[in-house]
Amino acid sequence: MTTHGRVALVTGAGSGIGRAAALALLKDGYRVVLAGRRPEALAATAQAAGAAAERALALPADVSEPAAVSELFAKTREAFGRLDVLFNNAGRGGPPVPLEDVTFEQWQAVVAVNLTGMFLCTQAAFRLMRDQAPRGGRIINNGSISAYTPRPNSAPYTATKHAVAGLTKSAALDGRKYDIACSQIDIGNAATELTERMTQGVPQANGTLLAEPRMDVTHVGNAIVQMANLPLDANILFMTIMATKMPFVGRG
């Protein structure tokens, strides 16, 4: 397999969108750091890569912990010498309860991963990409359709995804002086374990339940490779990739 030597780091690489992105990047020739909280899930992602697994490095880490993030990026630099692409994918949802019933602990748990974790990884990537030679790199943040339109009973998740859009814009602006490009991919209804329930029906804004169409998650991985492979003087600032018939545009 042809390789080009570029290095990518994927958080939340143990399943779903993170796994699809990691496999697509490995297929394209990247050396890929697989980060996530579950070592066994990271090992499964590497195994799924087949022969390309020799270019994968699994590094368990909790992105909500500053010390863990510092160690993750230090080990990435130690192993590969640089970082060309960060896919900020790690995230979590909260329980689907009415806004007035969300506990402080539930709120904090979602913010810690979806927003604070993404900030910590972005900050660490800035420092590494700023100081490496050649300088620069690309950061891709996993937003969500929820960065534009919430689902019922999803205040913590929706709030963090709106905040991710602000972080993306700030990083895109502040990264210019270091040749760092920052992008956001907003994904709607990719077929993963987490969206399996959509085939049985999920709550809609009008109070009904509706089974929603999904798309193959490999399309998301391929889109991330497309964004990652742009030269640093070009950027897809925001990309929306979604199941064509999901209830998002208009009234669905």
FIVOZA-428989 format. One record per residue: chain; x, y, z of N, C-alpha, C in turn. Coordinates in steps of 0.1 Angstrom, whole numbers, plus 2048, in hexadecimal, padded with zeros to 3 digits. Layout:
# FIVOZA-428989
ATOM  cadena  n_xx  n_yy  n_zz  ca_xx  ca_yy  ca_zz  c_xx  c_yy  c_zz
ATOM  A  X  Y  Z  X  Y  Z  X  Y  Z .
...
***
This chain:
# FIVOZA-428989
ATOM  cadena  n_xx  n_yy  n_zz  ca_xx  ca_yy  ca_zz  c_xx  c_yy  c_zz
ATOM  A  808  7F4  800  800  800  800  809  80C  800 .
ATOM  A  805  816  7F8  80D  823  7F7  80A  82B  803 .
ATOM  A  814  831  809  813  83A  814  81A  847  811 .
ATOM  A  815  851  818  81B  85F  816  821  864  822 .
ATOM  A  820  85D  82D  828  861  839  821  86B  842 .
ATOM  A  815  871  83E  80E  87A  846  808  873  852 .
ATOM  A  807  87B  85D  802  876  86A  7F5  87C  86E .
ATOM  A  7EC  873  872  7DF  878  877  7DC  872  884 .
ATOM  A  7D4  87A  88C  7D0  875  899  7C1  876  89A .
ATOM  A  7BA  86B  89D  7AC  86A  89E  7A8  867  8AC .
ATOM  A  7A0  870  8B2  79A  86D  8C0  78D  866  8BE .
ATOM  A  78A  85E  8C8  77E  856  8C7  77F  84C  8BC .
ATOM  A  78A  846  8BA  78D  83D  8AF  789  82F  8B1 .
ATOM  A  783  82C  8BC  77F  81E  8BF  773  819  8B9 .
ATOM  A  76A  822  8B4  75D  81E  8AE  758  828  8A5 .
ATOM  A  74D  825  89E  745  82E  897  74D  837  88D .
ATOM  A  74A  844  88D  750  84E  884  75F  84E  886 .
ATOM  A  764  84E  892  772  84E  894  779  842  88E .
ATOM  A  773  836  88F  779  82A  889  779  82C  87A .
ATOM  A  76E  830  874  76D  832  866  777  83C  861 .
ATOM  A  779  847  868  783  851  864  791  84B  865 .
ATOM  A  794  844  86F  7A1  83E  871  7A5  834  866 .
ATOM  A  79B  82C  863  79D  822  858  79F  828  84B .
ATOM  A  797  833  848  798  83A  83B  7A6  841  83A .
ATOM  A  7AB  847  845  7B8  84D  845  7C3  843  843 .
ATOM  A  7C2  838  84A  7CC  82D  848  7CC  828  83A .
ATOM  A  7C0  826  834  7BF  822  826  7C6  82B  81D .
ATOM  A  7C5  838  820  7CB  843  818  7DA  844  819 .
ATOM  A  7E0  83D  823  7EE  83D  825  7F3  845  831 .
ATOM  A  7EA  84A  839  7EE  851  845  7F4  847  850 .
ATOM  A  7FD  84C  858  800  846  865  7F6  84C  86F .
ATOM  A  7EF  844  876  7E3  849  87E  7E4  845  88D .
ATOM  A  7E3  84F  895  7E2  84D  8A4  7D3  84B  8A7 .
ATOM  A  7D0  83F  8AD  7C3  83C  8B1  7C1  83F  8C0 .
ATOM  A  7B9  849  8C3  7B8  84D  8D1  7A9  84B  8D6 .
ATOM  A  7A8  847  8E2  79B  844  8E8  79C  83E  8F6 .
ATOM  A  791  83D  8FC  792  838  90A  793  829  90C .
ATOM  A  78F  822  901  78E  813  903  799  80C  8FA .
ATOM  A  7A3  807  901  7AE  801  8F9  7A9  7F5  8F0 .
ATOM  A  7A0  7ED  8F5  79B  7E2  8ED  794  7E7  8E0 .
ATOM  A  78D  7F2  8E1  786  7F7  8D5  791  7FD  8CB .
ATOM  A  79B  803  8D0  7A6  808  8C7  7AD  7FD  8C0 .
ATOM  A  7AF  7F2  8C7  7B5  7E6  8C2  7AD  7E0  8B6 .
ATOM  A  79F  7E1  8B8  796  7DC  8AE  797  7E4  8A2 .
ATOM  A  798  7F1  8A3  799  7FA  898  7A6  7F7  890 .
ATOM  A  7B1  7F5  897  7BE  7F2  891  7BD  7E5  889 .
ATOM  A  7B6  7DB  88F  7B5  7CE  889  7AC  7CF  87C .
ATOM  A  7A2  7D8  87C  79A  7DA  871  7A1  7E0  865 .
ATOM  A  7AD  7E6  868  7B5  7EC  85D  7BD  7E3  855 .
ATOM  A  7BE  7D6  85A  7C5  7CC  852  7D4  7CF  852 .
ATOM  A  7DA  7CE  846  7E9  7D1  845  7EC  7DF  849 .
ATOM  A  7E3  7E8  847  7E6  7F6  84B  7E8  7F8  85A .
ATOM  A  7E4  7EE  862  7E5  7F0  870  7F4  7F2  875 .
ATOM  A  7FD  7EF  86D  80B  7F2  870  80E  801  871 .
ATOM  A  805  809  86B  807  817  86C  7FE  81E  876 .
ATOM  A  7F7  815  87E  7EE  81B  889  7F5  819  896 .
ATOM  A  7F3  823  89F  7F8  823  8AC  7EC  826  8B6 .
ATOM  A  7E9  81D  8BE  7DD  81E  8C8  7E3  825  8D5 .
ATOM  A  7DD  830  8D8  7E1  837  8E5  7D4  83A  8ED .
ATOM  A  7D1  832  8F7  7C5  835  8FF  7C6  842  906 .
ATOM  A  7BB  84A  905  7BC  857  90C  7AD  85C  90E .
ATOM  A  7AB  864  918  79F  86A  91B  7A1  879  918 .
ATOM  A  79A  87E  90D  79D  88B  909  798  896  912 .
ATOM  A  790  893  91C  78B  89C  925  795  89F  930 .
ATOM  A  7A0  898  931  7AA  899  93B  7B7  8A0  935 .
ATOM  A  7BA  8AC  93A  7C5  8B4  934  7D2  8AC  934 .
ATOM  A  7D5  8A5  93E  7E2  89D  93F  7E2  892  935 .
ATOM  A  7D7  88B  933  7D6  881  929  7D8  886  91B .
ATOM  A  7D2  892  918  7D4  898  90B  7E2  89C  908 .
ATOM  A  7E9  8A1  912  7F7  8A5  911  7FF  899  90E .
ATOM  A  7FD  88E  915  804  881  913  801  87C  905 .
ATOM  A  7F5  87C  900  7F1  877  8F3  7F9  87E  8E8 .
ATOM  A  7FA  88B  8E9  801  893  8DE  810  891  8E0 .
ATOM  A  815  890  8EC  823  88E  8EE  827  880  8E8 .
ATOM  A  81F  876  8EA  822  869  8E5  821  869  8D5 .
ATOM  A  818  870  8D0  816  871  8C1  823  877  8BB .
ATOM  A  828  882  8C1  834  888  8BD  840  87F  8BE .
ATOM  A  841  878  8C9  84C  86E  8CC  84B  863  8C1 .
ATOM  A  840  85E  8BE  83F  853  8B5  841  857  8A6 .
ATOM  A  83B  862  8A2  83B  866  894  842  873  890 .
ATOM  A  845  87B  89A  84D  887  898  845  893  894 .
ATOM  A  838  891  891  830  89C  88C  821  898  88C .
ATOM  A  818  8A2  889  80A  89F  888  805  8A8  87C .
ATOM  A  7FF  8A1  872  7FA  8A9  867  7EA  8AB  868 .
ATOM  A  7E3  8A2  86D  7D5  8A2  86E  7D0  89E  87C .
ATOM  A  7C7  8A6  882  7C0  8A2  88E  7B1  8A1  88A .
ATOM  A  7AB  895  88D  79D  894  88C  797  894  89A .
ATOM  A  792  89F  89E  78C  8A0  8AB  77E  89A  8AB .
ATOM  A  77D  88D  8AE  771  886  8AC  76A  882  8B9 .
ATOM  A  772  880  8C4  76D  87B  8D1  761  883  8D5 .
ATOM  A  756  87C  8D9  74A  883  8DE  741  87A  8E5 .
ATOM  A  737  880  8EB  72D  878  8F2  720  880  8F3 .
ATOM  A  715  878  8F4  708  87F  8F6  704  87E  905 .
ATOM  A  6F9  884  908  6F3  883  915  6E6  87B  914 .
ATOM  A  6E0  878  91F  6D3  871  920  6C8  87A  919 .
ATOM  A  6BF  874  912  6B5  87B  90B  6AA  87F  914 .
ATOM  A  6AD  889  91D  6A3  88E  927  6A0  89C  924 .
ATOM  A  694  8A1  929  691  8AF  927  69B  8B8  92D .
ATOM  A  69D  8C4  928  6A7  8CD  92C  6A7  8D0  93B .
ATOM  A  69B  8D1  940  699  8D5  94E  69D  8C9  958 .
ATOM  A  69F  8BD  952  6A3  8B2  95A  6B2  8AE  959 .
ATOM  A  6B9  8B5  950  6C7  8B2  94F  6CF  8B6  95C .
ATOM  A  6D6  8AC  961  6DE  8AF  96D  6EB  8B6  96A .
ATOM  A  6F0  8BD  974  6FD  8C4  972  708  8BA  96D .
ATOM  A  708  8AE  973  712  8A4  970  711  89F  961 .
ATOM  A  704  89E  95D  702  89A  94F  707  8A5  945 .
ATOM  A  704  8B1  949  709  8BC  940  718  8BC  940 .
ATOM  A  71E  8BC  94B  72D  8BC  94C  733  8B1  945 .
ATOM  A  72E  8A5  945  734  89A  93E  734  89C  92F .
ATOM  A  72A  8A1  92A  729  8A4  91B  733  8AF  917 .
ATOM  A  733  8BA  91F  73B  8C5  91C  74A  8C1  91D .
ATOM  A  74D  8B9  927  75B  8B5  929  761  8AE  91D .
ATOM  A  75A  8A5  916  75F  89E  90B  75D  8A6  8FE .
ATOM  A  751  8AA  8FB  74E  8B0  8EE  754  8BE  8EC .
ATOM  A  756  8C6  8F7  75B  8D3  8F5  769  8D5  8FB .
ATOM  A  76A  8D2  908  777  8D3  90F  781  8CA  909 .
ATOM  A  77D  8BD  906  787  8B4  900  78B  8B8  8F2 .
ATOM  A  782  8BE  8EA  786  8C2  8DD  78F  8CE  8DE .
ATOM  A  78C  8D7  8E7  795  8E3  8E9  7A3  8DE  8ED .
ATOM  A  7A4  8D5  8F7  7B1  8D0  8FC  7B9  8CA  8F0 .
ATOM  A  7B3  8C2  8E8  7BA  8BC  8DD  7BE  8C6  8D2 .
ATOM  A  7B5  8D0  8D0  7B8  8DA  8C6  7C4  8E2  8CB .
ATOM  A  7C4  8E6  8D8  7CF  8ED  8DD  7DC  8E6  8DC .
ATOM  A  7DC  8D9  8DF  7E8  8D0  8DE  7ED  8CF  8D0 .
ATOM  A  7E3  8CE  8C7  7E7  8CD  8B9  7ED  8DA  8B4 .
ATOM  A  7E8  8E5  8B8  7ED  8F2  8B4  7FC  8F3  8B8 .
ATOM  A  7FF  8EF  8C5  80D  8F0  8CA  816  8E7  8C2 .
ATOM  A  811  8DB  8BE  81A  8D1  8B7  81C  8D6  8A9 .
ATOM  A  811  8DA  8A2  811  8DE  894  819  8EB  892 .
ATOM  A  818  8F4  89C  81F  900  89C  82E  8FE  89C .
ATOM  A  833  8F4  8A3  841  8F3  8A6  848  8E9  89D .
ATOM  A  840  8E1  895  846  8D7  88D  84C  8DD  880 .
ATOM  A  854  8D5  879  859  8D9  86C  857  8CE  861 .
ATOM  A  850  8D1  856  84A  8DD  853  83E  8E0  85C .
ATOM  A  83C  8ED  85E  831  8F2  867  823  8F0  862 .
ATOM  A  81A  8EF  86B  80C  8EF  867  805  8E1  867 .
ATOM  A  7F8  8E1  864  7F0  8D5  864  7E2  8D8  863 .
ATOM  A  7D9  8CE  865  7CB  8D0  863  7C4  8CA  86F .
ATOM  A  7BA  8D1  874  7B1  8CC  87F  7A3  8CB  879 .
ATOM  A  79D  8BF  87B  78F  8BD  876  787  8BA  883 .
ATOM  A  77D  8C2  885  774  8C0  891  767  8B9  88D .
ATOM  A  763  8AF  895  756  8A8  892  74B  8B1  899 .
ATOM  A  744  8B8  891  738  8BF  896  72C  8B6  896 .
ATOM  A  722  8BA  890  716  8B2  88F  70B  8BA  888 .
ATOM  A  701  8B3  883  6F5  8BA  87E  6EF  8C3  88A .
ATOM  A  6F2  8BE  896  6ED  8C5  8A2  6F4  8D3  8A4 .
ATOM  A  6FF  8D5  89D  705  8E2  89D  6FC  8ED  896 .
ATOM  A  6F1  8E8  890  6E8  8F1  889  6DA  8EF  88E .
ATOM  A  6D6  8E3  890  6C8  8DF  893  6C8  8D5  89E .
ATOM  A  6C2  8D8  8AA  6C2  8CE  8B5  6B7  8C3  8B3 .
ATOM  A  6BA  8B8  8B9  6AF  8AE  8BB  6A9  8B1  8C9 .
ATOM  A  69D  8AC  8CB  696  8AE  8D8  69E  8A8  8E3 .
ATOM  A  69E  8AF  8EE  6A4  8AA  8FB  6B3  8A7  8F9 .
ATOM  A  6BA  8B1  8F3  6C9  8AF  8F1  6D1  8BB  8F4 .
ATOM  A  6CD  8C3  8FE  6D3  8D0  901  6E2  8CF  903 .
ATOM  A  6E7  8C6  90B  6F6  8C6  90D  6FD  8C3  900 .
ATOM  A  6F9  8B9  8F9  700  8B5  8EC  6FF  8C0  8E2 .
ATOM  A  6F3  8C6  8E0  6F1  8D1  8D7  6F9  8DD  8DA .
ATOM  A  6F9  8E0  8E7  701  8EC  8EB  710  8EA  8E8 .
ATOM  A  715  8DE  8EB  723  8DC  8E8  726  8DC  8D9 .
ATOM  A  71D  8D7  8D1  720  8D7  8C2  71F  8E5  8BC .
ATOM  A  716  8ED  8C2  716  8FB  8BE  724  902  8C2 .
ATOM  A  729  8FE  8CD  735  904  8D2  741  8FF  8CA .
ATOM  A  740  8F3  8C5  74B  8EE  8BC  74C  8F6  8AF .
ATOM  A  741  8FB  8AA  742  904  89E  749  910  8A1 .
ATOM  A  747  916  8AD  74F  922  8B1  75E  91F  8B3 .
ATOM  A  761  913  8B9  76F  90F  8BA  775  90D  8AD .
ATOM  A  76E  907  8A4  773  905  896  777  912  890 .
ATOM  A  76E  91C  890  771  929  88A  77D  930  891 .
ATOM  A  77D  92F  89E  789  935  8A5  796  92F  8A2 .
ATOM  A  796  921  8A1  7A2  91A  89E  7A6  91D  88F .
ATOM  A  79C  91E  886  79F  921  878  7A6  92F  877 .
ATOM  A  7A1  938  87F  7A7  945  87F  7B5  946  886 .
ATOM  A  7B5  941  892  7C2  941  899  7CD  939  894 .
ATOM  A  7C9  92F  88C  7D3  925  887  7DA  92B  87A .
ATOM  A  7D5  935  874  7DA  93A  868  7E9  93D  869 .
ATOM  A  7ED  944  874  7FB  948  875  805  93C  877 .
ATOM  A  7FF  930  87A  808  924  87B  806  91B  86F .
ATOM  A  7FE  91F  865  7FB  916  85A  7F3  90A  85E .
ATOM  A  7EA  90C  868  7E0  902  86C  7D3  905  867 .
ATOM  A  7CD  8FC  860  7BF  8FD  85B  7B6  8F5  864 .
ATOM  A  7AA  8FB  866  7A0  8F4  86F  793  8F3  867 .
ATOM  A  78D  8E7  868  780  8E4  861  777  8DE  86B .
ATOM  A  76A  8DD  867  760  8D6  86E  757  8CD  865 .
ATOM  A  755  8C1  869  74C  8B8  861  740  8B6  869 .
ATOM  A  734  8B9  864  727  8B7  86B  720  8AB  864 .
ATOM  A  71E  8A1  86C  71A  894  867  70C  891  86C .
ATOM  A  704  88C  862  6F6  889  866  6F2  87A  862 .
ATOM  A  6F0  872  86D  6EA  865  86B  6F4  85B  864 .
ATOM  A  700  85B  868  709  850  863  706  843  86B .
ATOM  A  706  838  863  702  82B  869  70E  826  872 .
ATOM  A  70C  828  87F  715  823  889  70D  81C  894 .
ATOM  A  714  817  89E  70D  810  8A9  704  81B  8B0 .
ATOM  A  708  827  8B1  701  831  8B9  6F4  835  8B2 .
ATOM  A  6F3  834  8A4  6E7  838  89D  6DE  82C  89A .
ATOM  A  6E1  820  89E  6D9  815  89B  6CA  817  89F .
ATOM  A  6C8  81E  8AA  6BB  821  8AF  6B2  829  8A5 .
ATOM  A  6B9  830  89C  6B1  838  893  6A9  82F  889 .
ATOM  A  6AD  823  887  6A5  81A  87E  698  816  885 .
ATOM  A  697  818  892  68B  814  899  682  820  89C .
ATOM  A  687  82C  89A  680  838  89D  686  840  8A8 .
ATOM  A  688  84D  8A6  68D  856  8AF  684  863  8B0 .
ATOM  A  684  869  8BC  67B  875  8BE  67D  880  8B4 .
ATOM  A  672  886  8AF  672  891  8A6  66D  89E  8AD .
ATOM  A  66F  8A9  8A7  66C  8B6  8AE  65D  8B7  8B0 .
ATOM  A  654  8B0  8A8  646  8B1  8AA  640  8A6  8B4 .
ATOM  A  64A  89F  8BB  645  896  8C5  643  888  8C0 .
ATOM  A  645  885  8B3  643  878  8AD  650  870  8AD .
ATOM  A  64F  863  8AA  65B  85B  8A8  65C  858  899 .
ATOM  A  668  859  894  66A  856  886  677  84F  883 .
ATOM  A  676  844  87C  683  83D  877  68A  846  86D .
ATOM  A  697  847  86F  69E  851  866  6A8  849  85D .
ATOM  A  6AA  84D  851  6B4  847  848  6C2  84A  84D .
ATOM  A  6CB  841  84A  6D9  842  84E  6E2  840  842 .
ATOM  A  6EE  844  843  6F8  842  837  704  83A  83C .
ATOM  A  70A  833  833  716  82B  836  721  834  83C .
ATOM  A  726  831  848  730  839  84F  73D  83A  847 .
ATOM  A  740  831  83D  74C  832  836  74C  83F  82D .
ATOM  A  740  844  82A  740  851  823  746  85C  82B .
ATOM  A  744  85C  838  749  866  841  758  865  842 .
ATOM  A  75D  858  843  76C  857  843  772  85C  836 .
ATOM  A  76C  85A  82B  771  85F  81E  771  86E  81E .
ATOM  A  766  874  823  766  882  823  771  889  82C .
ATOM  A  774  882  837  77F  887  840  78C  886  838 .
ATOM  A  78E  87C  831  79B  87B  829  79B  886  81F .
ATOM  A  790  889  818  790  894  80F  794  8A1  815 .
ATOM  A  78E  8A4  821  792  8B0  828  7A0  8B0  82C .
ATOM  A  7A5  8A4  831  7B3  8A3  836  7BD  8A5  82B .
ATOM  A  7BA  8A1  81F  7C4  8A1  814  7C5  8AF  80D .
ATOM  A  7BC  8B8  811  7BE  8C5  80A  7CB  8CC  80E .
ATOM  A  7D1  8D3  805  7DD  8DB  808  7D9  8E6  813 .
ATOM  A  7E3  8EA  81B  7E0  8F3  826  7DC  901  822 .
ATOM  A  7DD  904  815  7D8  911  810  7C9  910  80B .
ATOM  A  7C3  905  80E  7B5  903  80B  7AE  8FC  817 .
ATOM  A  7A1  8FF  819  79A  8FA  824  78C  8F8  822 .
ATOM  A  786  8ED  826  777  8EB  826  774  8EF  835 .
ATOM  A  76F  8FB  837  76D  900  844  762  8F8  84B .
ATOM  A  756  8F6  844  74B  8EE  849  747  8E5  83E .
ATOM  A  745  8D8  841  73F  8CE  838  734  8C7  83F .
ATOM  A  728  8C6  839  71D  8BE  83E  71C  8B2  835 .
ATOM  A  71C  8A6  83B  71A  89A  834  70F  892  83C .
ATOM  A  705  88E  835  6F9  889  83C  6F1  87F  833 .
ATOM  A  6E9  876  839  6E0  86E  832  6D7  877  82A .
ATOM  A  6D5  875  81D  6CE  87E  815  6C0  881  81A .
ATOM  A  6B9  876  81F  6AB  877  822  6A8  879  831 .
ATOM  A  6B3  87C  839  6B0  87E  847  6A8  88B  849 .
ATOM  A  6A0  88C  854  698  898  856  6A0  8A4  85B .
ATOM  A  6A7  8AB  852  6AF  8B6  857  6AC  8C2  84E .
ATOM  A  6AC  8C1  841  6A9  8CC  838  69A  8CE  837 .
ATOM  A  695  8DA  839  687  8DD  838  680  8D5  843 .
ATOM  A  675  8CF  83F  66D  8C7  848  66F  8B8  847 .
ATOM  A  679  8B4  840  67C  8A6  83E  673  89F  835 .
***
